[in-house]
Amino acid sequence: MDAGALAPAVWMKQGLLLLSRNTALRDVLEQAPVSRSVVRRFVAGDSTEQAVDAVRALKDSQRMATIDFLGEDTLDPAQATYTKNAYLTLLTALSEAGLTEGGGAEVSLKLSALGQALGGDGEKIALENAREICQAASAVGTTVTLDMEDHTTTDSTFGILRQLREDWPWVGAVVQSYLYRTEQDCRDLAHEGSRVRLCKGTYKEPESVAYQDKSEVDKSFVRCLKILMAGDGYPMIASHDPRLVEIAGVLAAANGRATDSFEYQMLLGIRPDEQQRLAAQGDRVRVYVPYGDEWYGYLMRRMAERPSNLRFFLRALATKG
Ligand SMILES: Cc1cc2nc3c(=O)[nH]c(=O)nc-3n(C[C@H](O)[C@H](O)[C@H](O)COP(=O)(O)OP(=O)(O)OC[C@H]3O[C@@H](n4cnc5c(N)ncnc54)[C@H](O)[C@@H]3O)c2cc1C
């Protein structure tokens, strides 16, 4: 693709990422019934029951799950408590359905939804909420992963991770290959018992902290992958990129890794055939399952990643489908 053709795509991506933080548009779209039917491709549903059903269906096809109760950037302490309670209810429901055994279904948390963005005591509130969720996860035999949000939260999130790992060493970390700092973070995190999800990163980040060029992000992903695969931790490769999935398999074999010493992760509704192919060949595959009615920011980031997702969304809006 020449530079002239690339520019509109980059422009559109940046625009959609800016819109993902637009609260006025969020409020309109989240109420529109037509939008709600469109989001079903990427979101399991509004309710705990729908999330549990989605996880059960994944289990039936040998795929594991990590479940995200949608919501982020909470500026209201009551909302942070509500989110924590939603996770506690979810973990009970997953356990009652027999889905948490061996960590088959775990949960992913956004600390900004648990209070991190509140200012003042926000970090402390997020930590306490995350602690309660980790305690509940531990009681039903499963694990928790802390999603990584924009770069202004990275140090705070790693700080909370370290505190949680003192009690629950299995709490998963997330690193984003678009950040310059991430190779070093991978070195620090590639130790025994350390579950580390490697992704490209999905937020709009400035040049001062992140690679802007897609190929640089991919090269960084491979460098990080090499560190994690050669280390003693448990790498979780979160990408739909066929080249990176293939490289991960090659590196796992080169490092003599057994199939249960790492896993692939993909998002609900994205490349389901590839998810099933990997699972059928004996690899561990975990699907990220978002649910809840605060789907706007999540969906806008998926649009920014892939124009065909945007066309699908606009077509459905136009046809009220
Ligand atoms: C399980 C999981 C957890 C994540 N957690 C976080 C997190 O905590 N923090 C964060 O910042 N980001 C997170 N992300 C998002 C991630 O950072 C990327 O933004 C997102 O995964 C898109 O990058 P990609 O690696 O899939 O490749 P992209 O660069 O988006 O795509 C590369 C290639 O993958 C293929 N592909 C991609 N999408 C599709 C599609 N819809 N259909 C068919 N082929 C497709 C195409 O061949 C495409 O060229 C997570 C992603 C996953 C899968």
Ligand as a Chemical Component Dictionary entry (heavy atoms), coordinates in Angstrom:
data_LIG
# 
_chem_comp.id                   LIG 
_chem_comp.type                 NON-POLYMER 
_chem_comp.pdbx_formal_charge   0 
_chem_comp.three_letter_code    LIG 
# 
loop_
_chem_comp_atom.comp_id 
_chem_comp_atom.atom_id 
_chem_comp_atom.alt_atom_id 
_chem_comp_atom.type_symbol 
_chem_comp_atom.charge 
_chem_comp_atom.model_Cartn_x 
_chem_comp_atom.model_Cartn_y 
_chem_comp_atom.model_Cartn_z 
_chem_comp_atom.pdbx_ordinal 
LIG C1  C1  C 0 -7.623  -11.816 24.241 1  
LIG C2  C2  C 0 -7.247  -10.405 23.968 2  
LIG C3  C3  C 0 -7.066  -9.540  25.034 3  
LIG C4  C4  C 0 -6.677  -8.216  24.803 4  
LIG N1  N1  N 0 -6.415  -7.408  25.870 5  
LIG C5  C5  C 0 -5.950  -6.154  25.642 6  
LIG C6  C6  C 0 -5.553  -5.308  26.723 7  
LIG O1  O1  O 0 -5.628  -5.662  27.895 8  
LIG N2  N2  N 0 -5.076  -4.080  26.412 9  
LIG C7  C7  C 0 -4.974  -3.624  25.127 10 
LIG O2  O2  O 0 -4.507  -2.501  24.900 11 
LIG N3  N3  N 0 -5.359  -4.399  24.089 12 
LIG C8  C8  C 0 -5.847  -5.640  24.307 13 
LIG N4  N4  N 0 -6.217  -6.423  23.249 14 
LIG C9  C9  C 0 -6.346  -5.830  21.889 15 
LIG C10 C10 C 0 -5.045  -5.894  21.136 16 
LIG O3  O3  O 0 -4.110  -5.025  21.721 17 
LIG C11 C11 C 0 -5.240  -5.488  19.661 18 
LIG O4  O4  O 0 -5.712  -4.190  19.596 19 
LIG C12 C12 C 0 -6.198  -6.379  18.913 20 
LIG O5  O5  O 0 -6.056  -7.714  19.281 21 
LIG C13 C13 C 0 -5.911  -6.274  17.405 22 
LIG O6  O6  O 0 -4.590  -6.648  17.129 23 
LIG P1  P1  P 0 -4.179  -8.023  16.404 24 
LIG O7  O7  O 0 -2.941  -8.520  17.074 25 
LIG O8  O8  O 0 -5.299  -8.964  16.434 26 
LIG O9  O9  O 0 -3.771  -7.600  14.965 27 
LIG P2  P2  P 0 -4.252  -6.500  13.909 28 
LIG O10 O10 O 0 -3.022  -5.688  13.613 29 
LIG O11 O11 O 0 -5.505  -5.797  14.286 30 
LIG O12 O12 O 0 -4.571  -7.446  12.679 31 
LIG C14 C14 C 0 -3.526  -8.213  12.106 32 
LIG C15 C15 C 0 -4.106  -9.250  11.192 33 
LIG O13 O13 O 0 -4.956  -10.134 11.939 34 
LIG C16 C16 C 0 -6.035  -10.562 11.112 35 
LIG N5  N5  N 0 -7.307  -10.082 11.664 36 
LIG C17 C17 C 0 -7.482  -9.123  12.570 37 
LIG N6  N6  N 0 -8.799  -8.936  12.828 38 
LIG C18 C18 C 0 -9.460  -9.784  12.035 39 
LIG C19 C19 C 0 -10.841 -10.069 11.789 40 
LIG N7  N7  N 0 -11.822 -9.405  12.424 41 
LIG N8  N8  N 0 -11.157 -11.038 10.897 42 
LIG C20 C20 C 0 -10.196 -11.708 10.239 43 
LIG N9  N9  N 0 -8.866  -11.470 10.394 44 
LIG C21 C21 C 0 -8.507  -10.522 11.291 45 
LIG C22 C22 C 0 -5.803  -9.933  9.748  46 
LIG O14 O14 O 0 -5.042  -10.826 8.968  47 
LIG C23 C23 C 0 -4.989  -8.698  10.087 48 
LIG O15 O15 O 0 -4.216  -8.216  9.025  49 
LIG C24 C24 C 0 -6.544  -7.749  23.459 50 
LIG C25 C25 C 0 -6.721  -8.633  22.393 51 
LIG C26 C26 C 0 -7.059  -9.939  22.630 52 
LIG C27 C27 C 0 -7.194  -10.858 21.459 53 
# 
loop_
_chem_comp_bond.comp_id 
_chem_comp_bond.atom_id_1 
_chem_comp_bond.atom_id_2 
_chem_comp_bond.value_order 
_chem_comp_bond.pdbx_ordinal 
LIG C1  C2  SING 1  
LIG C2  C3  SING 2  
LIG C2  C26 DOUB 3  
LIG C3  C4  DOUB 4  
LIG C4  N1  SING 5  
LIG C4  C24 SING 6  
LIG N1  C5  DOUB 7  
LIG C5  C6  SING 8  
LIG C5  C8  SING 9  
LIG C6  O1  DOUB 10 
LIG C6  N2  SING 11 
LIG N2  C7  SING 12 
LIG C7  O2  DOUB 13 
LIG C7  N3  SING 14 
LIG N3  C8  DOUB 15 
LIG C8  N4  SING 16 
LIG N4  C9  SING 17 
LIG N4  C24 SING 18 
LIG C9  C10 SING 19 
LIG C10 O3  SING 20 
LIG C10 C11 SING 21 
LIG C11 O4  SING 22 
LIG C11 C12 SING 23 
LIG C12 O5  SING 24 
LIG C12 C13 SING 25 
LIG C13 O6  SING 26 
LIG O6  P1  SING 27 
LIG P1  O7  DOUB 28 
LIG P1  O8  SING 29 
LIG P1  O9  SING 30 
LIG O9  P2  SING 31 
LIG P2  O10 DOUB 32 
LIG P2  O11 SING 33 
LIG P2  O12 SING 34 
LIG O12 C14 SING 35 
LIG C14 C15 SING 36 
LIG C15 O13 SING 37 
LIG C15 C23 SING 38 
LIG O13 C16 SING 39 
LIG C16 N5  SING 40 
LIG C16 C22 SING 41 
LIG N5  C17 SING 42 
LIG N5  C21 SING 43 
LIG C17 N6  DOUB 44 
LIG N6  C18 SING 45 
LIG C18 C19 SING 46 
LIG C18 C21 DOUB 47 
LIG C19 N7  SING 48 
LIG C19 N8  DOUB 49 
LIG N8  C20 SING 50 
LIG C20 N9  DOUB 51 
LIG N9  C21 SING 52 
LIG C22 O14 SING 53 
LIG C22 C23 SING 54 
LIG C23 O15 SING 55 
LIG C24 C25 DOUB 56 
LIG C25 C26 SING 57 
LIG C26 C27 SING 58 
# 
